[in-house]
Amino acid sequence: MDRKKIVLVAGVFPPGIGGMQNYYYNLSKYTKHDITVLAPEYPGSGLFDEGQPFRIVRGNFMRGEKVHFTSWGRLFRHVRKLMASEKPDVTIYGYVLIGFIGLLLKLFGSRRYMISTHGMDMLYFRRFIGLNFIVKLILTHADGVLANSEFTKKLVEDYGVDPSRISLVYPGVEPIFERKPANEELASRYGLEGKYVLMSVGRLITRKGHDRVIEAMPAILSHIPNAVYVIVGDGPERTRLEQLAREKGVGSAVLFTGSISGSESLNEHYSLADQFIMVSRQLEKGDAEGFGIVYLEAASAGVPVIAGRSGGALEAVLHGETGLLVNPEAHAEITESVVRLATDTALRERLIKSGYKRAKTRFQYEVLAKTFDRYVGRLCMFPQHGKFIAGKRQRTSREI
């Protein structure tokens, strides 16, 4: 393979915690191309960066993992300086609005750029005419676009991007996620001895559907009296969710663990679960689950999965094959699926086996990085898409 030089401008990156952070880190770790990452500062980032198999350049240009308007100038200077020193074949922007820098550098410096998209970013800006127009410019003039699911890919196409310039690279599951016996000490700490454990993992925000599971808990408990719903993670919805559990009379059957750190610790938590459930839904304001790697993490840990029938979750979970999909707004359907998994041993074991096999074969980063590498290599072989000349965009051969 002809190695290319890549600069990744990552809006989020470890040691920050989250699916996008892991996505960018693992693509950087497993790619065979020569990659340099421009990432924001985090507490402990210096220690994290030591010994990584690729170069990481840190910059103070974020506020709460978001580029604030007051920091755009600093970010732009960081990108220009890094591009001058690295002279990359292509620059990848890990957040669509950061890609505006790529658009400017293409206009005034003929720099090739790509955009990485994740679902929500393709929906959120549609509510704002001006920002939506800028997003369209960024995407249609990009040389390539990475999408994390077919759901996201379709949203990118809706902006007028040629499907041939979009590559589908799913998030992957880290090898640390594996089937193992329940940690008795951890179970004792949470008071889970003798309990039937339903578990969600993720940031406590509305689209994740924690509230819908809590609302279904009275009915679930009528069928499974020892059920307990363990919510791993934290976020702005926690107070509302705790209040909802009390209002529904299930406060003692809903446990909030708060944030945990590290994949090993997360795998220990998955090992406590009898079922994994996260009934994500798409909100009117444009918030949707672009994919949902937690479903595959749970499957890798040998836990049967229930997901909401929305967004990219339909690709992360294959209904009746690797898990169950439910209407995230239907309490009865949520309850029925939980009870079904608890009582139908044959179904449960079949879903566990198929889910584990799929997660361990199709969704490992060593496999996914090969798709990424081929796409980058192919993109760099051809003339720039929509190259700007004298302030006008040159049409590509496909458009002529």
C-alpha positions in Angstrom: 0.0 0.0 0.0 1.2 3.5 -0.9 1.3 5.3 2.5 -0.3 8.7 2.6 0.2 11.5 5.0 -2.9 12.4 7.0 -3.7 15.1 9.4 -6.8 14.4 11.5 -8.3 17.5 13.1 -10.3 15.8 15.9 -12.8 17.8 17.9 -12.8 15.1 20.5 -10.1 12.6 21.4 -9.0 10.5 24.3 -8.4 10.7 27.2 -11.8 12.3 26.7 -14.5 9.6 27.1 -17.1 8.7 24.4 -17.8 6.8 21.2 -16.4 9.4 18.9 -13.2 9.7 21.0 -12.7 5.9 20.6 -13.5 6.0 16.9 -10.9 8.5 16.1 -8.3 7.0 18.4 -8.7 3.5 17.0 -8.7 4.6 13.3 -5.5 6.5 14.1 -4.0 3.5 15.9 -4.8 0.9 13.2 -4.4 2.8 10.0 -1.3 1.9 7.9 -1.1 5.5 6.7 1.1 8.1 8.4 -1.3 10.1 10.6 -0.8 13.1 12.8 -3.7 14.1 15.1 -4.6 17.6 16.2 -6.6 17.2 19.4 -7.8 19.4 22.3 -6.1 19.4 25.7 -7.6 17.3 28.4 -6.4 16.7 32.0 -3.8 13.9 31.7 -3.5 14.2 27.9 0.3 14.4 28.2 0.6 11.1 29.9 -1.9 9.5 27.5 0.1 10.7 24.5 3.3 9.0 25.6 4.0 5.9 23.7 1.2 6.2 21.2 2.2 4.8 17.8 1.3 8.1 16.0 1.9 11.8 16.6 -0.6 13.8 18.7 -0.4 17.6 18.7 -2.5 19.3 21.4 -4.1 22.7 21.3 -6.2 24.8 23.6 -9.0 25.6 21.2 -12.0 23.8 22.7 -14.6 24.7 25.4 -16.4 21.6 26.8 -15.3 19.5 23.8 -16.9 22.1 21.4 -15.2 24.7 19.3 -16.4 28.0 20.7 -16.6 31.1 18.4 -13.9 32.8 20.4 -11.4 29.9 19.7 -11.9 29.7 15.9 -8.8 31.8 15.3 -6.6 29.7 17.5 -7.8 26.5 15.8 -7.3 27.9 12.3 -3.7 28.9 13.2 -3.1 25.4 14.7 -4.3 23.8 11.5 -2.3 26.0 9.2 0.9 25.5 11.2 0.5 21.7 11.2 -0.3 21.5 7.5 2.8 23.6 6.8 5.0 21.3 8.8 3.3 18.0 7.8 2.4 18.7 4.2 -0.4 16.1 4.3 -2.0 14.4 1.3 -5.4 15.0 2.9 -6.7 16.6 6.1 -9.7 15.0 7.8 -12.0 17.1 9.9 -13.7 15.3 12.7 -16.7 17.6 13.0 -18.6 19.1 10.1 -18.4 22.8 11.1 -14.6 22.5 11.8 -14.6 21.5 8.1 -15.2 25.2 7.3 -11.4 25.6 7.8 -10.9 22.9 5.2 -13.2 24.7 2.8 -11.2 28.0 3.3 -7.9 26.3 2.8 -9.1 24.6 -0.3 -10.4 27.9 -1.7 -7.1 29.7 -1.0 -4.6 27.0 -0.9 -5.9 24.0 -3.0 -5.7 21.7 0.1 -7.5 18.4 -0.1 -9.9 17.7 2.8 -12.4 15.1 4.1 -15.2 15.3 6.6 -16.1 12.7 9.2 -19.8 12.6 10.0 -21.8 10.9 12.8 -25.5 11.3 12.3 -26.5 14.0 14.7 -24.3 16.6 13.0 -26.2 15.9 9.8 -29.6 16.6 11.4 -28.9 19.3 14.0 -28.0 22.2 11.6 -31.0 21.7 9.4 -33.0 23.9 11.7 -30.8 26.9 11.0 -30.9 28.2 7.4 -27.5 29.9 7.5 -25.7 27.1 9.2 -27.4 24.5 7.0 -26.2 26.3 3.9 -22.6 26.4 5.3 -22.8 22.6 6.0 -23.9 22.0 2.5 -20.9 24.0 1.1 -18.5 22.1 3.4 -19.8 18.7 2.4 -20.3 19.2 -1.4 -16.8 20.7 -1.8 -15.1 18.1 0.3 -13.0 15.5 -1.6 -14.5 12.8 0.5 -16.9 12.1 3.4 -16.7 9.4 6.0 -20.0 8.2 7.4 -20.4 6.0 10.5 -23.5 4.2 9.3 -25.9 3.8 6.3 -28.3 6.1 8.2 -25.6 8.8 8.3 -24.6 8.2 4.7 -28.1 8.8 3.6 -28.2 12.1 5.5 -25.0 13.2 3.8 -26.5 12.2 0.4 -29.5 14.5 1.2 -27.1 17.4 1.1 -26.3 16.7 -2.5 -23.0 14.7 -2.0 -22.3 12.2 -4.7 -22.6 8.7 -3.1 -19.3 7.7 -4.8 -17.5 10.2 -2.6 -18.9 8.8 0.6 -17.2 5.9 2.5 -18.9 3.9 5.2 -16.6 3.1 8.1 -18.5 1.8 11.1 -17.3 2.3 14.6 -15.6 -0.8 16.1 -15.4 -2.7 19.3 -12.2 -2.7 21.3 -10.7 -6.2 22.0 -11.0 -5.6 25.7 -14.8 -6.2 25.5 -15.1 -10.0 26.2 -17.3 -12.5 28.0 -16.3 -13.0 31.6 -17.9 -14.0 34.9 -19.7 -11.4 36.9 -17.4 -9.5 39.3 -18.9 -10.4 42.7 -17.2 -7.5 44.5 -18.7 -5.0 42.0 -22.1 -6.7 42.2 -22.0 -6.5 46.0 -21.0 -2.8 45.9 -24.2 -2.1 43.9 -26.3 -4.5 45.9 -27.2 -6.7 42.9 -27.0 -10.1 44.5 -30.0 -12.1 43.5 -31.2 -9.4 41.1 -32.1 -9.6 37.4 -30.1 -6.8 35.9 -31.2 -4.6 33.0 -28.4 -2.2 32.0 -28.0 0.9 29.9 -24.6 2.5 29.1 -24.3 6.1 27.8 -24.6 9.7 28.4 -27.8 10.7 30.2 -29.5 12.7 27.4 -33.1 12.5 26.1 -32.5 10.6 22.9 -31.0 7.6 24.8 -34.4 6.6 26.1 -33.6 5.9 29.7 -36.9 7.6 30.6 -38.9 5.1 28.5 -37.3 2.1 30.3 -38.0 3.7 33.7 -41.6 4.3 32.7 -41.9 0.6 31.7 -40.3 -0.6 35.0 -43.6 -1.0 36.9 -44.9 -3.4 34.3 -41.5 -5.2 34.0 -41.4 -5.7 37.8 -44.9 -7.2 37.7 -43.4 -10.0 35.6 -39.8 -10.0 37.0 -40.1 -8.9 40.7 -36.3 -9.0 41.2 -35.5 -6.8 38.2 -33.3 -3.8 38.6 -32.4 -1.2 36.0 -28.7 -0.1 36.2 -27.9 3.1 34.4 -24.2 3.5 33.7 -23.1 7.0 32.8 -24.0 10.6 33.7 -25.3 13.7 32.0 -27.8 16.6 32.1 -30.9 14.3 32.4 -29.8 12.6 35.6 -31.9 14.7 38.0 -35.0 14.4 35.8 -34.5 10.6 35.5 -34.1 10.2 39.3 -37.3 12.2 39.8 -39.1 10.1 37.2 -38.1 6.9 39.0 -39.5 8.2 42.3 -42.7 9.3 40.6 -43.2 5.9 39.0 -42.6 4.2 42.4 -39.5 2.4 41.2 -36.8 4.4 42.8 -35.4 1.4 44.6 -35.3 -0.6 41.3 -33.3 2.0 39.4 -29.6 2.4 40.1 -27.5 5.3 38.8 -23.8 4.4 38.9 -22.5 7.8 37.6 -19.6 8.0 35.2 -17.0 5.3 35.0 -13.7 5.5 33.1 -11.8 2.9 31.1 -12.8 0.1 28.8 -11.8 -2.6 31.3 -14.1 -1.1 34.0 -16.9 -0.8 31.5 -16.5 -4.5 30.5 -16.7 -5.4 34.2 -20.1 -3.5 34.3 -21.4 -5.3 31.2 -20.6 -8.6 32.9 -23.2 -7.8 35.6 -26.0 -7.5 33.1 -28.6 -10.1 32.2 -29.8 -7.8 29.4 -28.6 -4.6 27.8 -31.3 -2.1 26.9 -31.1 1.3 25.3 -34.2 2.4 23.4 -32.8 5.4 21.6 -35.3 7.6 19.7 -35.0 10.4 17.1 -36.1 13.8 18.5 -37.8 16.5 16.5 -34.8 18.9 17.1 -32.6 16.6 15.0 -31.0 14.5 17.7 -30.6 10.9 16.7 -28.3 7.9 17.4 -25.9 7.8 14.5 -24.9 4.2 15.2 -24.6 3.0 18.8 -21.4 1.1 19.5 -22.6 0.2 23.0 -24.9 -2.4 21.5 -21.9 -4.2 20.0 -19.8 -3.8 23.2 -22.6 -5.5 25.1 -22.8 -8.2 22.5 -19.0 -8.7 22.8 -19.5 -9.2 26.5 -22.0 -11.9 25.9 -25.1 -9.8 26.9 -28.4 -10.0 24.8 -29.4 -6.6 23.5 -32.6 -4.6 23.1 -32.4 -1.4 21.0 -34.8 1.3 19.9 -35.9 1.1 16.3 -34.4 4.4 15.1 -31.4 5.9 13.5 -28.2 3.9 13.1 -29.3 1.4 15.8 -31.0 -0.6 13.1 -27.5 -1.4 11.7 -25.9 -2.0 15.1 -28.6 -4.5 16.0 -30.2 -7.0 13.6 -33.7 -7.7 14.8 -34.3 -11.4 15.7 -30.7 -12.2 14.7 -28.3 -10.4 17.0 -30.8 -8.6 19.3 -34.3 -7.2 19.5 -35.6 -3.9 18.1 -38.6 -2.1 19.7 -40.6 1.0 19.2 -38.9 3.3 21.7 -42.2 5.1 22.5 -44.2 1.8 23.2 -43.9 0.9 26.9 -45.8 -2.4 26.2 -43.4 -3.4 23.5 -40.4 -2.6 25.7 -41.9 -4.7 28.5 -42.7 -7.6 26.2 -39.2 -7.7 24.8 -37.6 -7.7 28.3 -39.9 -10.4 29.5 -39.3 -12.5 26.4 -35.5 -12.4 26.8 -35.9 -13.3 30.4 -38.1 -16.3 29.8 -37.2 -17.7 26.3 -33.8 -19.4 27.0 -33.4 -20.6 23.4 -33.9 -17.2 21.9 -31.6 -15.6 24.5 -28.8 -18.0 23.7 -29.2 -17.7 20.0 -29.1 -13.9 20.1 -26.0 -14.0 22.4 -24.2 -16.3 20.1 -25.0 -14.4 16.8 -24.4 -11.0 18.4 -21.0 -12.1 19.8 -19.9 -13.5 16.4 -20.9 -10.4 14.5 -19.2 -8.1 16.9 -16.0 -10.1 16.9 -15.7 -10.4 13.1 -17.2 -7.4 11.3 -16.6 -4.7 13.9 -13.0 -5.0 14.9 -10.9 -2.0 14.2 -8.2 -4.0 12.4 -10.8 -4.9 9.9 -12.5 -1.5 9.7 -9.2 0.4 9.3 -8.5 -1.5 6.1 -11.7 0.0 4.6 -10.6 3.4 5.8 -7.1 2.9 4.3 -8.3 1.8 0.9 -10.7 4.8 0.8 -8.0 7.3 1.7 -5.6 5.8 -0.8 -8.1 5.8 -3.6 -9.2 9.4 -2.9 -5.6 10.6 -3.1 -5.1 9.0 -6.5 -7.6 11.2 -8.2 -7.6 15.0 -8.9 -9.2 17.2 -6.2 -13.0 17.2 -6.3 -14.5 20.6 -7.1 -11.1 22.4 -7.2 -11.4 26.1 -6.9 -9.8 28.3 -9.6 -9.9 32.0 -9.5 -12.7 31.9 -7.0 -14.8 29.5 -9.0 -15.2 25.8 -8.5 -13.9 23.7 -11.3 -16.3 21.0 -12.3 -15.1 17.4 -12.0 -15.3 15.0 -14.9 -18.3 13.4 -13.3 -20.2 16.7 -13.3 -19.3 17.6 -17.0 
